[in-house]
Amino acid sequence: MNMRLKSLIAIVIGTAIIGFGINAFNIPNGLAEGGVTGISIIIKILFPTIDQGIVYFLLNIPLFIIGWKVLSRTELAYTIIGTILSSAFFSLFDYLLSPTPMKDTLLASLFAGVMVGLGLGLIFRFGGTTGGVDIIARMFQKYFGVSMGRTLFISDIVVIGISLVYLSKESAMYTLVAVFIATRVIDFMQEGLNAGKALTIISEHPQKIAKEILGLGRGVTILTGKGAFSGSPKEVIYVVVSRNEVIRFKNVVQEIDPHAFVIVNDVHEVLGEGFTFDENKQPLHD
């Protein structure tokens, strides 16, 4: 399956998840949302007979102009497709669902955040957006290196502040919970699907440690270093492992050299042998 078709499928699934989540959890439980979606929810709650999907689409038209300037033609096409699909699913699930408010608003806010975060994270991961503030978030990521989840969180706070016109303080607080959960899910979907840990090891027995690690099926890189105080050359071992292997490899190092200096860092995404393809260069996940 080529990447373009995967992206289109991801946008369809992602927008469907968001449309369902908004209509199943946000609107019936009086929870707002950030960005253009939040504004369309405000209008929907204030004027129940208005079609949220149409409102959402109309609000996005001015943002397409920004998209024309900052997005590639492919990204802009995905954005327009995502906006149209979002509008369609908002209208579809508004028609199909007749949910009642949940007794536990906290649970509703958690599910609302997971649904929105899952949908947006899936869309972002395959290069699409759903329009709205997503366009601005992608611009900040592209030019300033700011994560999309963080930009969306800030914009959400602004819109939620506006929504206090009709929301109670309690509903606003529950909405912030949903927004925070969505932000974390978005960043996880973008950065954490192939996460791991990087071990930097400085030892008097680098070759022996490297041999043991290789025997456990992980590749090792030996870097050339120099002790600043002693001036003596050092061989520094660098290895990336999955999260559940950290303790195992730390124990290996400690058994060989109890005085080894070991640094463990988070690695948000790992591509390569042992993580995304095997020793025969075949993908581990299709």
TISERO-984251 format. One record per residue (C-alpha): x, y negated, z; residue in three letters. Coordinates in steps of 0.25 Angstrom, whole numbers, plus 2048, in hexadecimal, padded with zeros to 3 digits. Each point is the difference from the previous one (the first is absolute). Layout:
! residues N
XYZALA ...
! end
This chain:
! residues 286
800800800MET 8067F37FCASN 8027F480AMET 7F67F77F9ARG 7F580B801LEU 80480280FLYS 7FF7F1803SER 7F27FF7FALEU 7FB80D808ILE 8067FA80DALA 7F97F27FDILE 7F38087FEVAL 80180880DILE 8067F4808GLY 7F57F77FCTHR 7F580B803ALA 80680280EILE 8007F1803ILE 7F27FE7FAGLY 7FB80C809PHE 8077FB80CGLY 7FB7F17FFILE 7F18057FFASN 80180B80AALA 8087FA80BPHE 8027F17FEASN 7F37FA7FCILE 7F6809809PRO 8097FD80CASN 8027F17FEGLY 80E8017FDLEU 8077F67F7ALA 80C8037F7GLU 80B7F77FBGLY 8037F97F3GLY 7F67FF7F5VAL 7F980D805THR 7FD7F980DGLY 7FA7F47F9ILE 7F78097F8SER 7FC80780DILE 7FD7F3807ILE 7F77FC7F4ILE 7F980D800LYS 7FD80080FILE 7FB7F17FFLEU 7F88037F3PHE 7FC80F801PRO 7F98007F2THR 80D7FC7F9ILE 80880B7F9ASP 80E800806GLN 8068067F4GLY 7FC7F47F7ILE 8057F680BVAL 80D808801TYR 8027FF7F1PHE 7FD7F17FFLEU 8097FD80BLEU 80C8077F9ASN 7FF7F87F3ILE 8097F4805PRO 80A80A805LEU 8028077F3PHE 8067F37FBILE 80B80280BILE 80180E7FCGLY 8037FC7F1TRP 80C7F8805LYS 80680A80AVAL 7FC80E7FCLEU 8058077F4SER 7F58037F5ARG 7FF80F805THR 7FE7FB80FGLU 7F67F67FBLEU 7F880A7F8ALA 80080980DTYR 7FC7F4808THR 7F47FE7F7ILE 7FC80E800ILE 80280180FGLY 7F77F4802THR 7F58057F7ILE 80080E806LEU 8007F980ESER 7F47F87FCSER 7F980C7FBALA 80380980CPHE 7FB7F5809PHE 7F37FF7F9SER 7FF80F7FELEU 80280480FPHE 7F77F4804ASP 7F58077F8TYR 80380E804LEU 8037FE80FLEU 7F67FC80BSER 80980280CPRO 7FC7FB80ETHR 80A7FA80APRO 80880A808MET 7FF80080FLYS 80F7FF802ASP 8057F37F9THR 80E804803LEU 7FF80D7F8LEU 7F97F97F5ALA 80C7F57FFSER 80A80C800LEU 7F98077F5PHE 7FE7F37F8ALA 80F7FD801GLY 80480E7FCVAL 7F77FF7F4MET 8047F37FBVAL 80F802802GLY 80080E7FALEU 7F97FA7F3GLY 8097F47FFLEU 80D808803GLY 7FC80A7F5LEU 7FE7F57F6ILE 80C7F8804PHE 80980D7FFARG 7FC8027F2PHE 8027F17FCGLY 7F27FC800GLY 7F87F5808THR 7F27FE802THR 8017F17FDGLY 7FE7F580BGLY 80B7FE80AVAL 80780C7FBASP 8057F87F4ILE 8067F680AILE 80680B808ALA 8068077F4ARG 8067F27FDMET 8067FE80EPHE 80680E7FFGLN 8067FE7F2LYS 8067F3803TYR 8027FF80FPHE 80180F804GLY 7F57FE80AVAL 7F880D802SER 7F28017FAMET 7FA80480DGLY 8067F4807ARG 7FB7F67F6THR 7F2807800LEU 80080080FPHE 8037F0801ILE 7F57FE7F5SER 7F6809808ASP 8027F880DILE 7FD7F37F8VAL 7F38067FAVAL 7FC80680EILE 8027F3806GLY 7F67FA7F6ILE 7F680C803SER 7FF7FB80ELEU 7F57F87FBVAL 7F780C800TYR 80880A808LEU 80080280FSER 80D7FF807LYS 7FF80F802GLU 7FE8037F2SER 80B7F87FCALA 809807809MET 7FC80E7FBTYR 8027FA7F2THR 80E7FD804LEU 80280E804VAL 7FB8057F2ALA 8097F67F9VAL 80C805808PHE 7FE80E7FEILE 7FE7FE7F1ALA 80D7F87FFTHR 80880C807ARG 7F980A7F6VAL 8047F77F4ILE 80E7FF804ASP 80180F803PHE 7FA8047F3MET 80A7F77F9GLN 80C803808GLU 7FE80C809GLY 7FC80C7F7LEU 80E8057FEASN 8067FA80DALA 80C805807GLY 80B7FD809LYS 80F7FC7FCALA 80B805809LEU 80D7F9800THR 80B808807ILE 80E7FC805ILE 80880C805SER 80E805802GLU 7FB80D7F9HIS 7F87FA7F3PRO 80480C7F7GLN 7FB80A80ALYS 7F37F9802ILE 7FE7FE7F1ALA 80280F7FELYS 7F580380AGLU 7F67F67FBILE 8028057F1LEU 7FE80E806GLY 7F27FC805LEU 7FC7FB7F2GLY 8027F1800ARG 80A7F87F8GLY 80A7F8806VAL 8087F47FCTHR 80D7FC806ILE 8047F2800LEU 80D7FA803THR 8017F780CGLY 80B7F9809LYS 8007FE80FGLY 8007F1802ALA 80880280DPHE 80980B7FDSER 8027FE7F1GLY 7FF80E7FESER 7F88067F4PRO 7F3807803LYS 7F78097F8GLU 7F27FC802VAL 7F580A7FEILE 7F27FC7FATYR 7F58097FFVAL 7F17FE7FEVAL 7F680A806VAL 7F1802802SER 7FB7FB80EARG 7FE80E805ASN 80E8037FEGLU 8077F5808VAL 80180880DILE 80680C7F9ARG 80B7F87F9PHE 8037F880CLYS 80280D808ASN 8098057F5VAL 8097F3801VAL 800801810GLN 80480F800GLU 80C7FC7F7ILE 8047F3806ASP 7F97FB80CPRO 8077F37FFHIS 7FB7FD7F2ALA 7FA7F27FDPHE 7F28037FAVAL 7F77F57FAILE 7F28047FCVAL 7F87F67F7ASN 7F28017FAASP 7FF8027F1VAL 7F37FC7FAHIS 8018087F4GLU 80980A7FAVAL 8018057F2LEU 80980B7FBGLY 80480F803GLU 7FA80680CGLY 7F57F5801PHE 7F97FE7F3THR 80780B7F7PHE 80780D803ASP 80E8057FDGLU 7FB8047F2ASN 7FB7F17FELYS 7F1805800GLN 7F67F7807PRO 7FD80480ELEU 7F27F97FFHIS 7F87FF7F3ASP 
! end
